[in-house]
Amino acid sequence: MFGKEYECKDCGRAFRIDEDERREPKCPGCESGNVAIRVAQPLPPWLVLKSKAGSG
């Protein structure tokens, strides 16, 4: 399921809203509307190596 990840600028909590929810982004922790879209980042190298080691 597709969606967007947000981060609250007030409390720092990260959360996701799925496409089909059709609601305004609002922090589920502090209920603030002061949120920003979270930028996608690559996985850390240690996690990639751990994943490759476990699959082979």
C-alpha positions as CSV (number, residue, x, y, z in Angstrom):
1,M,0.0,0.0,0.0
2,F,1.3,3.4,-0.9
3,G,1.4,6.5,1.3
4,K,3.5,9.3,2.6
5,E,5.7,9.5,5.7
6,Y,5.6,12.6,7.8
7,E,7.5,13.9,10.8
8,C,6.0,16.2,13.4
9,K,8.0,19.4,13.8
10,D,6.7,19.8,17.4
11,C,7.4,16.4,19.0
12,G,9.5,14.7,16.4
13,R,7.3,11.6,15.9
14,A,7.3,10.0,12.5
15,F,4.1,8.6,11.1
16,R,2.6,7.4,7.8
17,I,-0.7,8.2,6.1
18,D,-1.8,5.8,3.4
19,E,-3.1,7.1,0.1
20,D,-6.7,5.8,0.6
21,E,-7.1,7.6,4.0
22,R,-7.6,11.0,2.4
23,R,-7.0,13.0,5.5
24,E,-5.0,16.0,6.5
25,P,-1.6,15.2,8.0
26,K,-1.9,15.5,11.8
27,C,0.5,14.0,14.4
28,P,-1.1,11.0,16.1
29,G,1.1,11.8,19.2
30,C,0.5,15.5,20.0
31,E,-2.2,16.2,17.4
32,S,-0.2,19.0,15.9
33,G,-0.7,20.1,12.3
34,N,2.9,21.3,12.1
35,V,4.3,18.4,10.1
36,A,6.6,17.9,7.2
37,I,7.0,15.2,4.6
38,R,9.8,12.9,5.6
39,V,12.5,12.6,2.9
40,A,13.3,9.0,1.9
41,Q,16.8,7.9,2.7
42,P,18.8,4.8,1.8
43,L,19.0,2.0,4.3
44,P,22.1,2.1,6.5
45,P,25.0,-0.1,5.3
46,W,24.9,-2.4,8.4
47,L,21.2,-3.2,7.7
48,V,21.9,-4.0,4.1
49,L,24.8,-6.3,5.0
50,K,22.7,-8.0,7.7
51,S,19.9,-8.6,5.2
52,K,22.3,-10.1,2.6
53,A,23.9,-12.3,5.1
54,G,20.6,-13.7,6.3
55,S,19.2,-14.4,2.8
56,G,22.1,-16.5,1.4
